[in-house]
Amino acid sequence: MKRFSLFASLAVLIFLPSSAFAQGRAQIDKPTFEELPSPELNAGKNKAFKPKNWLEIEAKMRIPAQSREQKDAGYIDQVTVKWYVALKSKDRAAHILLVTKDITHINVPVDADIYSSVYLSPMSMVRLTGNDRGGKMAVESVGIEVLVNGVKVGEESTKGTAGWWNSPSDKISRNEKIPLLNKYETPFKIFWWDRYAEIEEKK
């Protein structure tokens, strides 16, 4: 009877489904932010204007395979990055506006450094701060979650404990009027291409 149990146990180990693959956590650096002037592209005719500043927020991450299939392929088909950006409002100094953005990245290499980013346009920055050069000063905190197949594999925050965006607070309100943009929705789409993970574009 004991011998049968041993063979049965071995059989279970041998035929374990791929879901039993040891899943690792993603390594995520704290997000950083920078003000970037609108790029001046040569369109054959110059126009008089003064480039205004965009706010770029980015994070470096390294995501291990979450299945045997991903390990063998060396790539993850889809990775969802959820961004949470808490911004100070010029209208109510003690109040924080929370803007969010979900980005679906595709063809993400396994165990390789890649970046995800979001942006605030100059117009959004003016609406928030009263000028187009105060974007960095308007940021209270930035949070990020990384999901593979709907399962969270990592999170990080520039300030406070990661997950603060899920905690109820009468000082924070979600704002849908000020959009966060992914890189492909900005003039920076064509720049630094290999630094960033590809983004799934809606058809």
N, CA and C atoms as a LAMMPS dump frame, in Angstrom:
ITEM: TIMESTEP
0
ITEM: NUMBER OF ATOMS
609
ITEM: BOX BOUNDS ff ff ff
-5.0000000000000000e+02 5.0000000000000000e+02
-5.0000000000000000e+02 5.0000000000000000e+02
-5.0000000000000000e+02 5.0000000000000000e+02
ITEM: ATOMS id mol type element x y z
1 1 1 N 0.834 -1.201 0
2 1 2 C 0 0 0
3 1 3 C 0.87 1.253 0
4 2 1 N 1.939 1.252 0.818
5 2 2 C 2.85 2.388 0.883
6 2 3 C 3.552 2.583 -0.452
7 3 1 N 3.902 1.424 -1.107
8 3 2 C 4.586 1.516 -2.395
9 3 3 C 3.671 2.16 -3.438
10 4 1 N 2.378 1.813 -3.403
11 4 2 C 1.411 2.402 -4.331
12 4 3 C 1.294 3.915 -4.106
13 5 1 N 1.265 4.321 -2.862
14 5 2 C 1.139 5.733 -2.533
15 5 3 C 2.348 6.52 -3.043
16 6 1 N 3.551 5.904 -2.943
17 6 2 C 4.764 6.556 -3.417
18 6 3 C 4.698 6.78 -4.917
19 7 1 N 4.293 5.729 -5.657
20 7 2 C 4.193 5.857 -7.112
21 7 3 C 3.128 6.887 -7.5
22 8 1 N 2.026 6.908 -6.766
23 8 2 C 0.963 7.868 -7.049
24 8 3 C 1.453 9.29 -6.844
25 9 1 N 2.237 9.515 -5.774
26 9 2 C 2.772 10.845 -5.497
27 9 3 C 3.725 11.29 -6.596
28 10 1 N 4.571 10.365 -7.051
29 10 2 C 5.504 10.686 -8.128
30 10 3 C 4.763 11.041 -9.406
31 11 1 N 3.687 10.323 -9.678
32 11 2 C 2.903 10.579 -10.88
33 11 3 C 2.281 11.964 -10.835
34 12 1 N 1.827 12.368 -9.671
35 12 2 C 1.229 13.69 -9.524
36 12 3 C 2.264 14.763 -9.795
37 13 1 N 3.48 14.562 -9.271
38 13 2 C 4.543 15.547 -9.481
39 13 3 C 4.934 15.656 -10.941
40 14 1 N 4.983 14.503 -11.626
41 14 2 C 5.408 14.483 -13.021
42 14 3 C 4.393 15.172 -13.917
43 15 1 N 3.126 14.976 -13.61
44 15 2 C 2.076 15.482 -14.486
45 15 3 C 1.391 16.739 -13.948
46 16 1 N 2.101 17.487 -13.114
47 16 2 C 1.541 18.74 -12.626
48 16 3 C 1.263 19.667 -13.796
49 17 1 N 0.151 20.383 -13.817
50 17 2 C -0.146 21.319 -14.9
51 17 3 C 0.797 22.505 -14.884
52 18 1 N 0.824 23.229 -16.022
53 18 2 C 1.727 24.379 -16.147
54 18 3 C 1.427 25.451 -15.128
55 19 1 N 0.179 25.437 -14.571
56 19 2 C -0.179 26.455 -13.594
57 19 3 C 0.635 26.33 -12.312
58 20 1 N 1.314 25.166 -12.133
59 20 2 C 2.121 24.953 -10.94
60 20 3 C 3.502 25.595 -11.077
61 21 1 N 3.755 26.263 -12.206
62 21 2 C 5.03 26.938 -12.433
63 21 3 C 5.27 27.963 -11.331
64 22 1 N 6.489 27.972 -10.813
65 22 2 C 6.827 28.905 -9.725
66 22 3 C 6.778 30.34 -10.242
67 23 1 N 5.843 31.13 -9.751
68 23 2 C 5.661 32.498 -10.205
69 23 3 C 6.45 33.468 -9.338
70 24 1 N 7.192 34.349 -9.999
71 24 2 C 7.997 35.325 -9.269
72 24 3 C 7.362 36.698 -9.267
73 25 1 N 7.811 37.541 -8.354
74 25 2 C 7.325 38.91 -8.268
75 25 3 C 8.12 39.818 -9.21
76 26 1 N 7.446 40.807 -9.737
77 26 2 C 8.116 41.773 -10.596
78 26 3 C 8.97 42.718 -9.745
79 27 1 N 10.104 43.102 -10.288
80 27 2 C 10.933 44.125 -9.657
81 27 3 C 10.553 45.476 -10.254
82 28 1 N 10.08 46.378 -9.419
83 28 2 C 9.611 47.681 -9.901
84 28 3 C 10.352 48.789 -9.156
85 29 1 N 11.004 49.672 -9.892
86 29 2 C 11.648 50.828 -9.277
87 29 3 C 10.595 51.881 -8.932
88 30 1 N 10.915 52.737 -7.988
89 30 2 C 10.011 53.837 -7.674
90 30 3 C 9.845 54.72 -8.91
91 31 1 N 8.611 55.099 -9.232
92 31 2 C 8.4 55.969 -10.394
93 31 3 C 9.148 57.297 -10.237
94 32 1 N 9.575 57.834 -11.35
95 32 2 C 10.235 59.143 -11.381
96 32 3 C 9.452 60.045 -12.33
97 33 1 N 9.606 61.365 -12.176
98 33 2 C 8.889 62.266 -13.071
99 33 3 C 9.781 63.414 -13.493
100 34 1 N 9.508 63.899 -14.703
101 34 2 C 10.331 64.942 -15.304
102 34 3 C 9.466 65.809 -16.208
103 35 1 N 9.819 67.089 -16.317
104 35 2 C 9.131 67.981 -17.236
105 35 3 C 9.884 68.012 -18.565
106 36 1 N 9.153 67.782 -19.655
107 36 2 C 9.741 67.743 -20.989
108 36 3 C 9.063 68.78 -21.877
109 37 1 N 9.839 69.608 -22.602
110 37 2 C 9.212 70.563 -23.516
111 37 3 C 8.607 69.845 -24.718
112 38 1 N 7.543 70.397 -25.258
113 38 2 C 6.954 69.829 -26.474
114 38 3 C 8.029 69.747 -27.552
115 39 1 N 8.197 68.584 -28.198
116 39 2 C 9.237 68.453 -29.216
117 39 3 C 8.933 69.311 -30.433
118 40 1 N 9.972 69.9 -30.981
119 40 2 C 9.826 70.707 -32.196
120 40 3 C 10.264 69.848 -33.386
121 41 1 N 9.305 69.456 -34.188
122 41 2 C 9.582 68.626 -35.352
123 41 3 C 9.544 69.484 -36.611
124 42 1 N 10.453 69.215 -37.531
125 42 2 C 10.511 69.977 -38.771
126 42 3 C 9.416 69.484 -39.711
127 43 1 N 8.39 70.315 -39.901
128 43 2 C 7.281 69.94 -40.775
129 43 3 C 7.35 70.662 -42.118
130 44 1 N 8.492 71.269 -42.397
131 44 2 C 8.657 71.968 -43.665
132 44 3 C 8.291 73.444 -43.591
133 45 1 N 7.622 73.817 -42.509
134 45 2 C 7.264 75.221 -42.329
135 45 3 C 7.262 75.527 -40.845
136 46 1 N 8.034 76.523 -40.438
137 46 2 C 8.109 76.894 -39.037
138 46 3 C 6.937 77.774 -38.638
139 47 1 N 6.477 77.582 -37.41
140 47 2 C 5.41 78.412 -36.86
141 47 3 C 5.903 79.016 -35.564
142 48 1 N 5.478 80.236 -35.318
143 48 2 C 5.909 80.924 -34.104
144 48 3 C 5.132 80.403 -32.905
145 49 1 N 5.835 79.757 -31.992
146 49 2 C 5.219 79.306 -30.744
147 49 3 C 6.321 78.966 -29.762
148 50 1 N 5.981 79.03 -28.508
149 50 2 C 6.932 78.699 -27.458
150 50 3 C 6.556 77.349 -26.876
151 51 1 N 7.423 76.337 -27.01
152 51 2 C 7.091 74.998 -26.499
153 51 3 C 6.769 75.024 -25.005
154 52 1 N 5.701 74.362 -24.644
155 52 2 C 5.314 74.261 -23.239
156 52 3 C 5.737 72.896 -22.697
157 53 1 N 5.636 72.746 -21.41
158 53 2 C 6.129 71.529 -20.762
159 53 3 C 5.054 70.472 -20.568
160 54 1 N 5.45 69.239 -20.85
161 54 2 C 4.673 68.064 -20.499
162 54 3 C 5.252 67.492 -19.206
163 55 1 N 4.428 66.771 -18.467
164 55 2 C 4.929 66.036 -17.308
165 55 3 C 4.989 64.56 -17.672
166 56 1 N 6.194 63.996 -17.606
167 56 2 C 6.39 62.567 -17.885
168 56 3 C 6.64 61.832 -16.574
169 57 1 N 5.927 60.738 -16.383
170 57 2 C 6.123 59.872 -15.214
171 57 3 C 6.446 58.487 -15.741
172 58 1 N 7.53 57.902 -15.265
173 58 2 C 7.913 56.587 -15.767
174 58 3 C 8.438 55.709 -14.646
175 59 1 N 8.431 54.406 -14.909
176 59 2 C 8.962 53.436 -13.947
177 59 3 C 9.641 52.3 -14.694
178 60 1 N 10.786 51.901 -14.165
179 60 2 C 11.493 50.745 -14.73
180 60 3 C 11.034 49.491 -14.011
181 61 1 N 10.876 48.414 -14.765
182 61 2 C 10.436 47.152 -14.162
183 61 3 C 11.079 45.971 -14.872
184 62 1 N 11.111 44.879 -14.165
185 62 2 C 11.62 43.613 -14.699
186 62 3 C 10.647 42.53 -14.245
187 63 1 N 10.039 41.836 -15.203
188 63 2 C 8.964 40.898 -14.885
189 63 3 C 9.39 39.47 -15.231
190 64 1 N 9.401 38.57 -14.265
191 64 2 C 9.75 37.171 -14.547
192 64 3 C 8.586 36.436 -15.208
193 65 1 N 8.871 35.327 -15.836
194 65 2 C 7.821 34.501 -16.438
195 65 3 C 6.864 34.022 -15.357
196 66 1 N 5.584 34.008 -15.701
197 66 2 C 4.559 33.554 -14.775
198 66 3 C 4.003 32.195 -15.159
199 67 1 N 4.533 31.609 -16.24
200 67 2 C 4.106 30.281 -16.678
201 67 3 C 5.238 29.638 -17.463
202 68 1 N 5.162 28.333 -17.63
203 68 2 C 6.159 27.61 -18.415
204 68 3 C 6.155 28.095 -19.856
205 69 1 N 4.988 28.392 -20.381
206 69 2 C 4.873 28.877 -21.753
207 69 3 C 5.619 30.199 -21.934
208 70 1 N 5.46 31.116 -20.982
209 70 2 C 6.164 32.399 -21.053
210 70 3 C 7.667 32.207 -20.91
211 71 1 N 8.074 31.29 -20.04
212 71 2 C 9.497 31.013 -19.846
213 71 3 C 10.121 30.499 -21.135
214 72 1 N 9.428 29.568 -21.798
215 72 2 C 9.957 28.991 -23.031
216 72 3 C 9.981 30.011 -24.166
217 73 1 N 8.948 30.863 -24.229
218 73 2 C 8.872 31.85 -25.309
219 73 3 C 9.817 33.02 -25.077
220 74 1 N 10.085 33.321 -23.798
221 74 2 C 10.93 34.467 -23.481
222 74 3 C 10.174 35.784 -23.499
223 75 1 N 8.859 35.708 -23.673
224 75 2 C 8.031 36.907 -23.731
225 75 3 C 6.702 36.681 -23.024
226 76 1 N 6.133 37.783 -22.534
227 76 2 C 4.792 37.773 -21.963
228 76 3 C 3.888 38.512 -22.939
229 77 1 N 2.815 37.874 -23.359
230 77 2 C 1.951 38.463 -24.385
231 77 3 C 1.38 39.809 -23.962
232 78 1 N 0.858 39.886 -22.74
233 78 2 C 0.241 41.126 -22.273
234 78 3 C 0.57 41.39 -20.81
235 79 1 N 0.881 42.63 -20.524
236 79 2 C 1.102 43.093 -19.15
237 79 3 C 0.286 44.367 -18.961
238 80 1 N -0.513 44.409 -17.916
239 80 2 C -1.299 45.606 -17.621
240 80 3 C -0.606 46.408 -16.529
241 81 1 N -0.367 47.677 -16.802
242 81 2 C 0.214 48.577 -15.815
243 81 3 C -0.858 49.594 -15.42
244 82 1 N -1.166 49.647 -14.143
245 82 2 C -2.149 50.589 -13.616
246 82 3 C -1.415 51.737 -12.92
247 83 1 N -1.683 52.937 -13.376
248 83 2 C -1.045 54.127 -12.823
249 83 3 C -2.025 54.893 -11.94
250 84 1 N -1.517 55.395 -10.81
251 84 2 C -2.3 56.215 -9.887
252 84 3 C -1.467 57.453 -9.548
253 85 1 N -1.921 58.612 -9.986
254 85 2 C -1.156 59.848 -9.787
255 85 3 C -1.976 60.806 -8.934
256 86 1 N -1.471 61.127 -7.752
257 86 2 C -2.128 62.06 -6.836
258 86 3 C -1.549 63.452 -7.066
259 87 1 N -2.416 64.411 -7.37
260 87 2 C -1.995 65.749 -7.751
261 87 3 C -2.602 66.809 -6.833
262 88 1 N -1.794 67.798 -6.513
263 88 2 C -2.291 68.916 -5.72
264 88 3 C -3.115 69.835 -6.61
265 89 1 N -4.218 70.309 -6.074
266 89 2 C -5.096 71.183 -6.827
267 89 3 C -4.851 72.639 -6.444
268 90 1 N -4.739 73.521 -7.447
269 90 2 C -4.545 74.946 -7.17
270 90 3 C -5.806 75.576 -6.577
271 91 1 N -6.958 74.952 -6.838
272 91 2 C -8.22 75.5 -6.344
273 91 3 C -8.46 75.175 -4.872
274 92 1 N -7.981 73.985 -4.465
275 92 2 C -8.168 73.563 -3.067
276 92 3 C -6.855 72.976 -2.58
277 93 1 N -6.065 73.789 -1.924
278 93 2 C -4.694 73.408 -1.558
279 93 3 C -4.635 72.154 -0.697
280 94 1 N -5.636 71.947 0.147
281 94 2 C -5.611 70.799 1.052
282 94 3 C -6.211 69.552 0.422
283 95 1 N -6.674 69.679 -0.839
284 95 2 C -7.34 68.55 -1.483
285 95 3 C -6.437 67.943 -2.561
286 96 1 N -6.556 66.631 -2.728
287 96 2 C -5.74 65.897 -3.698
288 96 3 C -6.647 65.292 -4.763
289 97 1 N -6.244 65.456 -6.022
290 97 2 C -6.958 64.848 -7.133
291 97 3 C -6.227 63.58 -7.562
292 98 1 N -6.958 62.498 -7.721
293 98 2 C -6.372 61.23 -8.147
294 98 3 C -6.759 60.962 -9.592
295 99 1 N -5.764 60.898 -10.458
296 99 2 C -5.998 60.557 -11.863
297 99 3 C -5.351 59.205 -12.13
298 100 1 N -6.006 58.405 -12.962
299 100 2 C -5.559 57.03 -13.18
300 100 3 C -5.46 56.71 -14.673
301 101 1 N -4.703 55.664 -14.961
302 101 2 C -4.564 55.215 -16.348
303 101 3 C -4.158 53.75 -16.359
304 102 1 N -4.873 52.925 -17.13
305 102 2 C -4.494 51.534 -17.353
306 102 3 C -3.868 51.416 -18.731
307 103 1 N -2.679 50.819 -18.799
308 103 2 C -1.979 50.648 -20.072
309 103 3 C -1.709 49.166 -20.28
310 104 1 N -2.057 48.663 -21.463
311 104 2 C -1.768 47.274 -21.81
312 104 3 C -0.517 47.231 -22.679
313 105 1 N 0.53 46.63 -22.146
314 105 2 C 1.765 46.447 -22.91
315 105 3 C 1.781 45.059 -23.528
316 106 1 N 2.383 44.95 -24.699
317 106 2 C 2.443 43.673 -25.403
318 106 3 C 3.894 43.323 -25.729
319 107 1 N 4.117 42.01 -26.01
320 107 2 C 5.465 41.537 -26.376
321 107 3 C 6.501 41.945 -25.337
322 108 1 N 6.171 41.744 -24.076
323 108 2 C 7.058 42.157 -22.998
324 108 3 C 8.117 41.075 -22.746
325 109 1 N 9.399 41.399 -22.89
326 109 2 C 10.441 40.403 -22.686
327 109 3 C 10.545 39.977 -21.224
328 110 1 N 10.773 38.688 -21.03
329 110 2 C 10.894 38.125 -19.68
330 110 3 C 12.246 38.509 -19.078
331 111 1 N 12.233 38.912 -17.803
332 111 2 C 13.452 39.21 -17.055
333 111 3 C 14.362 40.215 -17.757
334 112 1 N 13.756 41.241 -18.34
335 112 2 C 14.528 42.303 -18.992
336 112 3 C 14.02 43.65 -18.49
337 113 1 N 14.907 44.638 -18.39
338 113 2 C 14.503 45.963 -17.945
339 113 3 C 13.683 46.648 -19.028
340 114 1 N 12.457 47.052 -18.678
341 114 2 C 11.612 47.801 -19.592
342 114 3 C 10.964 48.942 -18.801
343 115 1 N 10.469 49.931 -19.526
344 115 2 C 9.845 51.091 -18.893
345 115 3 C 8.399 51.227 -19.342
346 116 1 N 7.588 51.729 -18.421
347 116 2 C 6.232 52.151 -18.735
348 116 3 C 6.138 53.62 -18.326
349 117 1 N 5.307 54.395 -19.044
350 117 2 C 5.225 55.824 -18.736
351 117 3 C 3.822 56.355 -18.975
352 118 1 N 3.507 57.445 -18.289
353 118 2 C 2.282 58.2 -18.519
354 118 3 C 2.632 59.681 -18.549
355 119 1 N 1.71 60.49 -19.085
356 119 2 C 2.002 61.902 -19.32
357 119 3 C 0.8 62.779 -18.983
358 120 1 N 1.105 63.988 -18.552
359 120 2 C 0.114 65.045 -18.427
360 120 3 C 0.444 66.11 -19.462
361 121 1 N -0.533 66.524 -20.244
362 121 2 C -0.303 67.521 -21.292
363 121 3 C -0.088 68.9 -20.686
364 122 1 N 0.491 69.831 -21.449
365 122 2 C 0.655 71.199 -20.95
366 122 3 C -0.676 71.83 -20.529
367 123 1 N -1.735 71.571 -21.279
368 123 2 C -3.041 72.136 -20.936
369 123 3 C -3.536 71.592 -19.597
370 124 1 N -3.324 70.295 -19.377
371 124 2 C -3.734 69.696 -18.101
372 124 3 C -2.932 70.288 -16.951
373 125 1 N -1.634 70.521 -17.199
374 125 2 C -0.792 71.094 -16.158
375 125 3 C -1.231 72.512 -15.805
376 126 1 N -1.605 73.299 -16.828
377 126 2 C -2.09 74.655 -16.575
378 126 3 C -3.378 74.599 -15.768
379 127 1 N -4.251 73.682 -16.137
380 127 2 C -5.525 73.567 -15.423
381 127 3 C -5.311 73.198 -13.958
382 128 1 N -4.304 72.367 -13.707
383 128 2 C -4.023 71.932 -12.341
384 128 3 C -3.297 72.983 -11.52
385 129 1 N -2.263 73.561 -12.111
386 129 2 C -1.337 74.381 -11.333
387 129 3 C -1.414 75.87 -11.615
388 130 1 N -2.039 76.249 -12.728
389 130 2 C -2.085 77.659 -13.092
390 130 3 C -0.992 78.066 -14.047
391 131 1 N 0.001 77.199 -14.281
392 131 2 C 1.032 77.465 -15.284
393 131 3 C 1.527 76.147 -15.854
394 132 1 N 2.258 76.223 -16.969
395 132 2 C 2.683 74.999 -17.641
396 132 3 C 4.086 74.557 -17.225
397 133 1 N 4.628 75.136 -16.177
398 133 2 C 5.986 74.781 -15.754
399 133 3 C 6.046 74.361 -14.29
400 134 1 N 4.891 73.968 -13.773
401 134 2 C 4.869 73.554 -12.375
402 134 3 C 4.412 72.13 -12.171
403 135 1 N 4.566 71.291 -13.198
404 135 2 C 4.061 69.93 -13.136
405 135 3 C 4.654 69.081 -12.033
406 136 1 N 5.97 69.15 -11.88
407 136 2 C 6.629 68.33 -10.862
408 136 3 C 6.19 68.74 -9.46
409 137 1 N 5.974 70.016 -9.266
410 137 2 C 5.566 70.517 -7.954
411 137 3 C 4.133 70.11 -7.612
412 138 1 N 3.354 69.776 -8.65
413 138 2 C 1.955 69.415 -8.423
414 138 3 C 1.789 67.958 -8.007
415 139 1 N 2.84 67.151 -8.168
416 139 2 C 2.736 65.721 -7.864
417 139 3 C 2.873 65.482 -6.367
418 140 1 N 1.863 64.889 -5.782
419 140 2 C 1.897 64.508 -4.371
420 140 3 C 2.474 63.112 -4.203
421 141 1 N 2.014 62.178 -5.024
422 141 2 C 2.51 60.798 -4.957
423 141 3 C 2.116 60.068 -6.24
424 142 1 N 2.907 59.054 -6.577
425 142 2 C 2.626 58.237 -7.755
426 142 3 C 2.672 56.767 -7.353
427 143 1 N 1.637 56.038 -7.72
428 143 2 C 1.594 54.604 -7.456
429 143 3 C 1.465 53.817 -8.745
430 144 1 N 1.908 52.575 -8.702
431 144 2 C 1.863 51.733 -9.891
432 144 3 C 1.592 50.289 -9.476
433 145 1 N 0.764 49.606 -10.257
434 145 2 C 0.51 48.172 -10.099
435 145 3 C 0.799 47.487 -11.427
436 146 1 N 1.368 46.289 -11.369
437 146 2 C 1.667 45.512 -12.574
438 146 3 C 0.925 44.188 -12.493
439 147 1 N 0.148 43.878 -13.538
440 147 2 C -0.648 42.654 -13.564
441 147 3 C -0.326 41.824 -14.792
442 148 1 N -0.258 40.508 -14.611
443 148 2 C -0.104 39.562 -15.707
444 148 3 C -1.289 38.609 -15.641
445 149 1 N -2.052 38.544 -16.728
446 149 2 C -3.263 37.708 -16.769
447 149 3 C -4.21 38.034 -15.617
448 150 1 N -4.298 39.318 -15.279
449 150 2 C -5.214 39.753 -14.241
450 150 3 C -4.719 39.557 -12.823
451 151 1 N -3.527 38.993 -12.662
452 151 2 C -2.964 38.741 -11.328
453 151 3 C -1.879 39.776 -11.043
454 152 1 N -1.984 40.453 -9.918
455 152 2 C -0.982 41.457 -9.566
456 152 3 C 0.332 40.791 -9.197
457 153 1 N 1.403 41.198 -9.874
458 153 2 C 2.718 40.613 -9.627
459 153 3 C 3.673 41.618 -8.98
460 154 1 N 3.214 42.863 -8.784
461 154 2 C 4.064 43.847 -8.13
462 154 3 C 3.388 45.196 -8.05
463 155 1 N 3.861 46.026 -7.116
464 155 2 C 3.368 47.383 -6.969
465 155 3 C 4.452 48.23 -6.309
466 156 1 N 4.354 49.544 -6.503
467 156 2 C 5.343 50.457 -5.934
468 156 3 C 4.72 51.837 -5.805
469 157 1 N 5.316 52.665 -4.951
470 157 2 C 4.822 54.016 -4.737
471 157 3 C 5.989 54.944 -4.426
472 158 1 N 5.863 56.208 -4.859
473 158 2 C 6.916 57.178 -4.567
474 158 3 C 6.856 57.651 -3.126
475 159 1 N 5.686 57.565 -2.517
476 159 2 C 5.51 58.056 -1.163
477 159 3 C 4.453 57.229 -0.452
478 160 1 N 4.694 56.936 0.807
479 160 2 C 3.712 56.167 1.569
480 160 3 C 3.737 54.693 1.209
481 161 1 N 2.814 53.95 1.76
482 161 2 C 2.726 52.515 1.52
483 161 3 C 1.987 52.238 0.221
484 162 1 N 2.547 51.366 -0.616
485 162 2 C 1.879 50.995 -1.864
486 162 3 C 0.484 50.478 -1.559
487 163 1 N -0.47 50.942 -2.356
488 163 2 C -1.859 50.574 -2.138
489 163 3 C -2.676 51.696 -1.53
490 164 1 N -2.032 52.834 -1.249
491 164 2 C -2.744 53.962 -0.66
492 164 3 C -3.925 54.39 -1.524
493 165 1 N -3.834 54.131 -2.839
494 165 2 C -4.886 54.547 -3.765
495 165 3 C -6.202 53.787 -3.551
496 166 1 N -6.136 52.689 -2.804
497 166 2 C -7.36 51.93 -2.512
498 166 3 C -7.97 52.296 -1.164
499 167 1 N -7.279 53.143 -0.407
500 167 2 C -7.765 53.503 0.93
501 167 3 C -8.686 54.715 0.845
502 168 1 N -9.892 54.616 1.397
503 168 2 C -10.82 55.76 1.365
504 168 3 C -10.238 56.965 2.103
505 169 1 N -10.434 58.14 1.534
506 169 2 C -9.96 59.364 2.179
507 169 3 C -10.819 60.536 1.723
508 170 1 N -11.212 61.375 2.659
509 170 2 C -12.013 62.541 2.298
510 170 3 C -11.153 63.664 1.721
511 171 1 N -9.812 63.448 1.678
512 171 2 C -8.911 64.439 1.106
513 171 3 C -8.513 64.103 -0.328
514 172 1 N -8.944 62.922 -0.802
515 172 2 C -8.604 62.49 -2.159
516 172 3 C -9.883 62.227 -2.94
517 173 1 N -9.965 62.763 -4.148
518 173 2 C -11.115 62.478 -5.007
519 173 3 C -10.621 62.137 -6.409
520 174 1 N -11.257 61.147 -7.017
521 174 2 C -10.889 60.763 -8.385
522 174 3 C -11.369 61.835 -9.356
523 175 1 N -10.571 62.051 -10.379
524 175 2 C -10.886 63.079 -11.365
525 175 3 C -10.805 62.479 -12.763
526 176 1 N -11.905 62.55 -13.5
527 176 2 C -11.956 62.001 -14.851
528 176 3 C -11.79 63.097 -15.912
529 177 1 N -11.752 64.354 -15.485
530 177 2 C -11.692 65.456 -16.443
531 177 3 C -10.275 65.755 -16.904
532 178 1 N -9.297 65.373 -16.094
533 178 2 C -7.893 65.61 -16.444
534 178 3 C -7.284 64.267 -16.836
535 179 1 N -7.046 64.044 -18.131
536 179 2 C -6.614 62.721 -18.578
537 179 3 C -5.111 62.487 -18.443
538 180 1 N -4.758 61.303 -17.97
539 180 2 C -3.397 60.809 -18.118
540 180 3 C -3.301 60.174 -19.493
541 181 1 N -2.178 60.349 -20.146
542 181 2 C -2.001 59.837 -21.503
543 181 3 C -0.873 58.816 -21.539
544 182 1 N -1.035 57.779 -22.367
545 182 2 C 0.101 56.878 -22.57
546 182 3 C 1.03 57.489 -23.616
547 183 1 N 2.189 56.913 -23.783
548 183 2 C 3.224 57.494 -24.654
549 183 3 C 2.751 57.634 -26.1
550 184 1 N 1.942 56.672 -26.568
551 184 2 C 1.473 56.713 -27.946
552 184 3 C 0.439 57.817 -28.178
553 185 1 N -0.069 58.404 -27.1
554 185 2 C -1.053 59.482 -27.208
555 185 3 C -0.405 60.857 -27.114
556 186 1 N 0.906 60.89 -27.206
557 186 2 C 1.652 62.141 -27.076
558 186 3 C 2.608 62.321 -28.253
559 187 1 N 3.203 63.511 -28.398
560 187 2 C 4.201 63.709 -29.461
561 187 3 C 5.473 62.908 -29.237
562 188 1 N 5.609 62.276 -28.063
563 188 2 C 6.822 61.521 -27.751
564 188 3 C 6.755 60.072 -28.234
565 189 1 N 5.696 59.717 -28.947
566 189 2 C 5.514 58.324 -29.38
567 189 3 C 6.732 57.776 -30.112
568 190 1 N 7.317 58.581 -30.978
569 190 2 C 8.401 58.069 -31.818
570 190 3 C 9.768 58.134 -31.144
571 191 1 N 9.845 58.721 -29.965
572 191 2 C 11.14 58.899 -29.317
573 191 3 C 11.476 57.738 -28.375
574 192 1 N 12.767 57.424 -28.267
575 192 2 C 13.298 56.45 -27.312
576 192 3 C 12.555 55.108 -27.408
577 193 1 N 12.303 54.668 -28.608
578 193 2 C 11.396 53.539 -28.862
579 193 3 C 11.785 52.285 -28.089
580 194 1 N 13.042 51.894 -28.136
581 194 2 C 13.454 50.622 -27.541
582 194 3 C 13.532 50.658 -26.014
583 195 1 N 13.405 51.81 -25.431
584 195 2 C 13.457 51.929 -23.972
585 195 3 C 12.144 51.455 -23.329
586 196 1 N 11.044 51.638 -24.04
587 196 2 C 9.726 51.397 -23.464
588 196 3 C 9.072 50.126 -24.022
589 197 1 N 8.233 49.519 -23.186
590 197 2 C 7.465 48.369 -23.637
591 197 3 C 6.441 48.827 -24.668
592 198 1 N 6.177 47.96 -25.66
593 198 2 C 5.182 48.294 -26.675
594 198 3 C 3.797 48.405 -26.045
595 199 1 N 2.967 49.236 -26.636
596 199 2 C 1.619 49.472 -26.118
597 199 3 C 0.592 48.925 -27.111
598 200 1 N -0.388 48.235 -26.582
599 200 2 C -1.47 47.743 -27.427
600 200 3 C -2.363 48.912 -27.81
601 201 1 N -2.506 49.127 -29.116
602 201 2 C -3.334 50.227 -29.59
603 201 3 C -4.733 49.714 -29.91
604 202 1 N -5.725 50.493 -29.524
605 202 2 C -7.111 50.106 -29.78
606 202 3 C -7.412 50.244 -31.274
607 203 1 N -8.107 49.237 -31.809
608 203 2 C -8.432 49.243 -33.24
609 203 3 C -9.875 49.714 -33.448
